[in-house]
Amino acid sequence: MAKEELMTLDGIIEELLPDGRFRVCLENEHRVIVYTAGKMRKFRIRTLVGDRVQIEMSPYDLDKGRLVYRERVASGFNGQQRKRR
């Protein structure tokens, strides 16, 4: 396998760790430590406990991964801004 062949898996964030790392529980109940990818860190995308995320992992090291996408959650905000006086 080449370096570019990464596995993309879905999971849920269980715990926030220091330095932009998270403990994620995958769909198969496997727990891994992941760090935020460069674009997520650059644009300061916030992730919280309970968020559904996608991670990339190397097939050689199944204990570490890279958080590449946080799924959007439906909120009560309808997209309209308040008028300011």
ChimeraX attribute file (.defattr): number of C-alpha atoms within 10 A of each C-alpha:
attribute: neighborCount
match mode: 1-to-1
recipient: residues
	/A:1	8
	/A:2	6
	/A:3	8
	/A:4	7
	/A:5	11
	/A:6	15
	/A:7	12
	/A:8	14
	/A:9	15
	/A:10	18
	/A:11	23
	/A:12	20
	/A:13	22
	/A:14	17
	/A:15	14
	/A:16	15
	/A:17	12
	/A:18	7
	/A:19	8
	/A:20	13
	/A:21	16
	/A:22	24
	/A:23	20
	/A:24	29
	/A:25	20
	/A:26	19
	/A:27	11
	/A:28	9
	/A:29	9
	/A:30	11
	/A:31	18
	/A:32	19
	/A:33	19
	/A:34	22
	/A:35	20
	/A:36	21
	/A:37	16
	/A:38	12
	/A:39	11
	/A:40	16
	/A:41	12
	/A:42	9
	/A:43	8
	/A:44	10
	/A:45	11
	/A:46	9
	/A:47	18
	/A:48	13
	/A:49	13
	/A:50	13
	/A:51	16
	/A:52	20
	/A:53	20
	/A:54	18
	/A:55	24
	/A:56	19
	/A:57	19
	/A:58	18
	/A:59	12
	/A:60	10
	/A:61	8
	/A:62	13
	/A:63	13
	/A:64	18
	/A:65	26
	/A:66	20
	/A:67	26
	/A:68	17
	/A:69	18
	/A:70	20
	/A:71	11
	/A:72	9
	/A:73	8
	/A:74	7
	/A:75	7
	/A:76	6
	/A:77	7
	/A:78	7
	/A:79	7
	/A:80	6
	/A:81	7
	/A:82	6
	/A:83	5
	/A:84	4
	/A:85	3
